[in-house]
Amino acid sequence: MTKRPEEIALLAESGRLLAQVFERIDQLSLEGMSTMQVNELVDGFIVHELGGRPASKGQYGYAYALNASRNNVVCHGVPSPTDILQSGDIVNFDITLEKNGYIADSSKTYLVGEVAQPARRLVQVTYEAMWKGIQAVRPGATLGDVGHAIERHARKNGYSIVREYCGHGIGREMHEAPQVLHWGKPRTGLVLREDMVFTIEPMVNQGRSTVQTEDDGWTVVTRDGQLSAQFEHTVAVTGSGVRVLTLRPGEKRPH
């Protein structure tokens, strides 16, 4: 559950490289691209320019370097050449990268072209909610503190938290203990200790929290058809607080 300092250093290196993948996506004009084109670009960038491995490929039989979850897709969206990004869309790219045997996991929701204010607000609040959870991480805090901070911010802004999916420990395996719920009660659950490493990745819905899986067995959508957004970082508990291992250059915590 906890990692040795040398393991955290390797996880941080994977996180640093993964941050570069999102920098590369930031440079794209996503409007008019297919989600498969983004997948192929990310796959090639990780393998040929960063010397890493897209850790999702082959995991649980999944064939691609990323999940592409657009609009009402909550998570696990499968890239497709016919899934064309259009102005007004929001799309989450969830990417894992393995280097030297250690995996980092992160995701970001992008605004495509001219996006309406209600969707922009959902994306902003989701980003803030992730950071509320990150800022609750410190030795002696609990996972209930983390989940409560996330859910309180989402609910305060009129949104709901998806409960079927959660963050997770990470290291040599993509999914390790503990499960990191994005809701909870303060001072309950696992007590955090220095050198624990896990992901925080809330999925926030515009409408109800209920979801369903489509016939492909992967794609999870909102039951009411309303929008969903997600952000994710891999974090390590430090002696005095938290270190974000997948922090992107220039990324600033919201106030």
C-alpha positions as CSV (number, residue, x, y, z in Angstrom):
1,M,0.0,0.0,0.0
2,T,2.9,2.4,0.8
3,K,5.8,2.8,-1.6
4,R,9.5,3.0,-1.0
5,P,11.2,6.3,-1.8
6,E,12.9,4.8,-4.9
7,E,9.5,3.5,-6.1
8,I,7.9,7.0,-5.6
9,A,10.8,8.4,-7.7
10,L,10.0,6.0,-10.5
11,L,6.3,6.8,-10.3
12,A,7.1,10.5,-10.4
13,E,9.1,10.0,-13.6
14,S,6.2,8.2,-15.2
15,G,3.9,11.0,-14.0
16,R,6.3,13.6,-15.5
17,L,6.2,11.9,-18.9
18,L,2.4,11.5,-18.7
19,A,2.1,15.2,-18.1
20,Q,3.9,15.7,-21.4
21,V,1.3,13.7,-23.1
22,F,-1.4,16.1,-22.0
23,E,0.8,19.0,-23.1
24,R,0.9,17.4,-26.5
25,I,-2.9,17.1,-26.6
26,D,-3.2,20.8,-25.4
27,Q,-1.5,21.8,-28.7
28,L,-4.1,20.1,-30.9
29,S,-7.1,21.7,-32.5
30,L,-9.5,18.9,-31.4
31,E,-12.5,20.1,-33.5
32,G,-12.9,17.8,-36.5
33,M,-10.5,15.1,-35.1
34,S,-11.8,11.7,-34.4
35,T,-11.1,10.2,-31.0
36,M,-9.2,7.4,-32.8
37,Q,-6.9,10.0,-34.3
38,V,-6.2,11.3,-30.8
39,N,-5.6,7.7,-29.6
40,E,-3.1,7.0,-32.3
41,L,-1.2,10.2,-31.7
42,V,-1.0,9.5,-28.0
43,D,0.0,5.9,-28.6
44,G,2.8,6.9,-30.9
45,F,4.0,9.8,-28.7
46,I,4.2,7.5,-25.6
47,V,6.1,4.7,-27.3
48,H,8.3,6.5,-29.8
49,E,9.1,9.9,-28.2
50,L,8.8,9.1,-24.5
51,G,10.0,5.5,-24.5
52,G,7.1,4.4,-22.4
53,R,4.1,2.0,-22.7
54,P,0.4,2.9,-22.8
55,A,-0.5,0.8,-19.8
56,S,-4.2,0.5,-20.7
57,K,-3.4,-1.5,-23.9
58,G,-4.0,-5.1,-23.1
59,Q,-5.4,-4.3,-19.6
60,Y,-8.6,-6.3,-19.1
61,G,-8.5,-6.9,-22.9
62,Y,-8.7,-3.2,-23.7
63,A,-7.1,-2.4,-27.1
64,Y,-6.3,1.3,-26.9
65,A,-3.9,3.8,-25.4
66,L,-6.7,6.0,-23.9
67,N,-10.3,6.3,-23.0
68,A,-12.2,9.0,-24.8
69,S,-15.4,10.0,-23.0
70,R,-17.5,12.6,-24.7
71,N,-20.4,14.7,-23.4
72,N,-22.8,12.2,-21.6
73,V,-20.1,9.5,-21.5
74,V,-19.0,9.2,-17.9
75,C,-15.9,7.0,-18.4
76,H,-14.3,4.2,-20.4
77,G,-15.3,5.6,-23.8
78,V,-13.7,3.6,-26.6
79,P,-12.0,5.7,-29.3
80,S,-13.5,5.3,-32.8
81,P,-12.7,6.7,-36.3
82,T,-16.4,7.7,-36.5
83,D,-16.5,9.6,-33.2
84,I,-15.7,13.1,-34.5
85,L,-15.2,15.9,-32.0
86,Q,-17.4,18.9,-32.7
87,S,-17.6,22.4,-31.5
88,G,-19.5,22.5,-28.2
89,D,-18.3,19.1,-27.1
90,I,-16.6,18.3,-23.8
91,V,-14.3,15.2,-23.9
92,N,-12.3,13.5,-21.3
93,F,-9.1,11.7,-22.2
94,D,-8.0,9.2,-19.5
95,I,-4.4,8.0,-20.1
96,T,-2.0,5.7,-18.3
97,L,1.7,5.5,-18.9
98,E,4.2,2.9,-17.7
99,K,7.9,3.5,-17.6
100,N,10.5,1.3,-15.8
101,G,7.7,-0.9,-14.5
102,Y,5.7,1.8,-12.7
103,I,2.4,3.3,-13.9
104,A,1.0,6.9,-13.7
105,D,-2.7,7.6,-14.4
106,S,-4.3,11.0,-15.2
107,S,-7.2,12.5,-17.1
108,K,-8.4,15.8,-18.3
109,T,-11.6,17.1,-19.7
110,Y,-11.2,19.3,-22.8
111,L,-13.5,22.0,-24.2
112,V,-13.9,21.6,-28.0
113,G,-14.5,24.8,-29.9
114,E,-17.3,27.1,-28.6
115,V,-18.7,25.4,-25.5
116,A,-21.9,26.6,-23.8
117,Q,-21.6,28.1,-20.3
118,P,-23.4,25.3,-18.5
119,A,-20.9,22.7,-19.8
120,R,-18.0,25.0,-19.1
121,R,-19.2,25.4,-15.5
122,L,-19.5,21.7,-15.1
123,V,-15.9,21.1,-16.3
124,Q,-14.6,23.9,-14.0
125,V,-16.4,22.6,-10.9
126,T,-15.2,19.1,-11.6
127,Y,-11.6,20.3,-11.8
128,E,-12.1,22.2,-8.5
129,A,-13.7,19.2,-6.9
130,M,-10.6,17.1,-7.7
131,W,-8.4,19.7,-6.2
132,K,-10.6,19.8,-3.0
133,G,-9.9,16.1,-2.6
134,I,-6.2,16.5,-3.3
135,Q,-5.9,19.4,-0.8
136,A,-7.5,17.1,1.9
137,V,-4.6,14.6,1.6
138,R,-2.1,14.6,4.4
139,P,-0.8,12.1,7.0
140,G,-3.4,11.4,9.6
141,A,-6.3,12.4,7.4
142,T,-8.7,9.8,6.2
143,L,-10.1,8.7,2.8
144,G,-13.5,9.9,4.2
145,D,-12.1,13.4,4.5
146,V,-11.0,13.2,0.8
147,G,-14.3,12.0,-0.5
148,H,-16.3,14.4,1.6
149,A,-14.3,17.4,0.3
150,I,-15.0,16.3,-3.3
151,E,-18.7,15.6,-2.9
152,R,-19.4,18.7,-0.8
153,H,-18.0,20.9,-3.6
154,A,-19.9,19.1,-6.3
155,R,-23.2,19.1,-4.4
156,K,-22.8,22.8,-3.4
157,N,-22.8,23.6,-7.1
158,G,-25.8,21.5,-7.9
159,Y,-24.1,18.4,-9.3
160,S,-23.9,14.7,-8.4
161,I,-21.0,12.3,-7.9
162,V,-20.9,9.0,-9.7
163,R,-20.6,6.3,-7.1
164,E,-19.9,3.2,-9.2
165,Y,-16.3,4.2,-10.0
166,C,-13.5,5.4,-7.8
167,G,-9.8,6.2,-7.5
168,H,-7.3,3.5,-6.6
169,G,-3.9,2.7,-5.4
170,I,-1.3,2.5,-8.2
171,G,2.3,1.3,-8.7
172,R,3.5,-1.7,-10.6
173,E,-0.2,-2.5,-11.2
174,M,-2.7,-0.1,-12.5
175,H,-5.3,-0.9,-9.9
176,E,-4.1,-1.5,-6.4
177,A,-5.5,-1.0,-2.9
178,P,-7.0,1.1,-1.5
179,Q,-10.2,2.2,-3.2
180,V,-10.6,5.9,-3.1
181,L,-14.2,6.9,-3.0
182,H,-15.3,10.4,-4.1
183,W,-17.8,10.8,-1.3
184,G,-17.7,10.0,2.3
185,K,-17.9,11.2,5.9
186,P,-15.1,13.2,7.6
187,R,-12.8,11.2,9.9
188,T,-13.9,7.8,8.6
189,G,-12.2,5.2,6.4
190,L,-8.5,4.4,5.9
191,V,-6.1,6.7,7.7
192,L,-3.5,8.1,5.3
193,R,0.2,7.5,5.9
194,E,3.3,9.0,4.3
195,D,4.3,7.3,1.0
196,M,0.9,6.0,0.1
197,V,0.2,6.6,-3.6
198,F,-3.2,6.6,-5.2
199,T,-5.4,8.4,-7.8
200,I,-8.1,10.9,-7.2
201,E,-10.5,11.0,-10.2
202,P,-14.0,12.3,-9.5
203,M,-16.7,11.9,-12.2
204,V,-19.3,14.7,-11.8
205,N,-22.7,14.6,-13.5
206,Q,-24.8,17.5,-14.5
207,G,-28.0,15.6,-13.6
208,R,-28.5,12.5,-11.6
209,S,-25.7,10.3,-10.5
210,T,-27.0,7.1,-12.0
211,V,-25.1,5.5,-15.0
212,Q,-25.4,2.5,-17.3
213,T,-23.0,0.6,-19.5
214,E,-23.6,0.4,-23.2
215,D,-23.6,-2.8,-25.2
216,D,-19.9,-2.7,-26.0
217,G,-19.2,-3.6,-22.4
218,W,-17.0,-0.6,-21.9
219,T,-18.7,2.8,-22.4
220,V,-20.5,4.1,-19.3
221,V,-23.1,6.9,-19.9
222,T,-25.4,8.9,-17.7
223,R,-28.8,7.4,-17.5
224,D,-30.5,10.8,-18.0
225,G,-28.4,11.8,-21.0
226,Q,-27.0,14.8,-19.3
227,L,-23.3,15.8,-19.3
228,S,-20.5,14.3,-17.2
229,A,-17.0,15.5,-16.6
230,Q,-13.9,14.0,-15.0
231,F,-10.3,15.0,-13.9
232,E,-7.7,12.8,-12.4
233,H,-4.2,13.0,-10.9
234,T,-1.9,10.5,-9.2
235,V,-0.8,11.7,-5.8
236,A,1.6,10.6,-3.1
237,V,1.2,11.4,0.6
238,T,4.2,13.2,1.9
239,G,5.4,14.0,5.5
240,S,3.7,17.4,5.4
241,G,0.9,16.9,2.8
242,V,0.6,15.8,-0.7
243,R,2.7,15.6,-3.9
244,V,0.9,15.5,-7.3
245,L,3.0,13.1,-9.4
246,T,1.2,13.9,-12.7
247,L,1.1,17.7,-12.3
248,R,1.4,19.4,-15.7
249,P,3.9,22.2,-16.2
250,G,2.1,25.5,-15.5
251,E,-0.9,23.9,-13.9
252,K,-2.1,25.8,-10.9
253,R,-4.4,24.8,-8.1
254,P,-7.7,26.7,-8.3
255,H,-8.4,29.1,-5.5
